[in-house]
Amino acid sequence: AQKVTQAQTEISVVEKEDVTLDCVYETRDTTYYLFWYKQPPSGELVFLIRRNSFDEQNEISGRYSWNFQKSTSSFNFTITASQVVDSAVYFCALRVNYGQNFVFGPGTRLSVLP
Amino acid sequence: ETGVTQTPRHLVMGMTNKKSLKCEQHLGHNAMYWYKQSAKKPLELMFVYSLEERVENNSVPSRFSPECPNSSHLFLHLHTLQPEDSALYLCASSPSLGDEQFFGPGTRLTVL
């Protein structure tokens, strides 16, 4: 069975601080995909990134970066120089190969204070 | 319009009412999904459609009835709901099954 854990329920930071959101996954499949989504107060989940299990290169997109480590089954997300607009619930998700179901983590609520 | 739209955005209904939620995607995707998001619970996948055929039904009570008349539209028909069905219902689409999903803004449902 697949499982995604986001141990941090809520995080508060002050604007311009860096913050890392943790994601730990469990699967016995060797081929799988990991995702991060952002859910702002408006409710709509916004797709941020997809990585497959064979690509462990870290990715940077502007202030966002992702650290994928198969050795620890983690796919952590870092926001550099956080802004108030980053306040949202962030979900990590897992899909195994040949499966159409996404398994979502419980989410981490990030509050960035001015 | 672009992306995934959902109507209505908010719905309040009694336990004996019948209502429908509508989802429309303008992305040319082949797969569509219904999710339920309750407070303090992970997102729950309810139904999956691929090319208008249902491919997943995750033990959802029969008081929820999906319909996918074409690849751009998805409905969720509701009848005889319970107060515990109050939640945010999210629709999503993806190019094909398993691809990254694009979500609509959701319908906030309250069952009295």
HADDOCK unambig.tbl for C-alpha pairs under 7 A between the chains (distance, minus, plus):
assign (segid A and resid 42 and name CA) (segid B and resid 105 and name CA) 6.93 0.50 0.50
assign (segid A and resid 43 and name CA) (segid B and resid 105 and name CA) 5.42 0.50 0.50
assign (segid A and resid 43 and name CA) (segid B and resid 106 and name CA) 6.50 0.50 0.50
assign (segid A and resid 44 and name CA) (segid B and resid 103 and name CA) 6.02 0.50 0.50
assign (segid A and resid 44 and name CA) (segid B and resid 104 and name CA) 5.60 0.50 0.50
assign (segid A and resid 44 and name CA) (segid B and resid 105 and name CA) 4.04 0.50 0.50
assign (segid A and resid 44 and name CA) (segid B and resid 106 and name CA) 6.50 0.50 0.50
assign (segid A and resid 45 and name CA) (segid B and resid 103 and name CA) 5.55 0.50 0.50
assign (segid A and resid 46 and name CA) (segid B and resid 102 and name CA) 6.91 0.50 0.50
assign (segid A and resid 46 and name CA) (segid B and resid 103 and name CA) 6.85 0.50 0.50
assign (segid A and resid 47 and name CA) (segid B and resid 102 and name CA) 6.60 0.50 0.50
assign (segid A and resid 99 and name CA) (segid B and resid 98 and name CA) 6.55 0.50 0.50
assign (segid A and resid 100 and name CA) (segid B and resid 97 and name CA) 5.38 0.50 0.50
assign (segid A and resid 100 and name CA) (segid B and resid 98 and name CA) 4.23 0.50 0.50
assign (segid A and resid 101 and name CA) (segid B and resid 98 and name CA) 6.73 0.50 0.50
assign (segid A and resid 104 and name CA) (segid B and resid 42 and name CA) 6.42 0.50 0.50
assign (segid A and resid 104 and name CA) (segid B and resid 43 and name CA) 6.23 0.50 0.50
assign (segid A and resid 105 and name CA) (segid B and resid 42 and name CA) 6.22 0.50 0.50
assign (segid A and resid 106 and name CA) (segid B and resid 41 and name CA) 6.47 0.50 0.50
assign (segid A and resid 106 and name CA) (segid B and resid 42 and name CA) 4.57 0.50 0.50
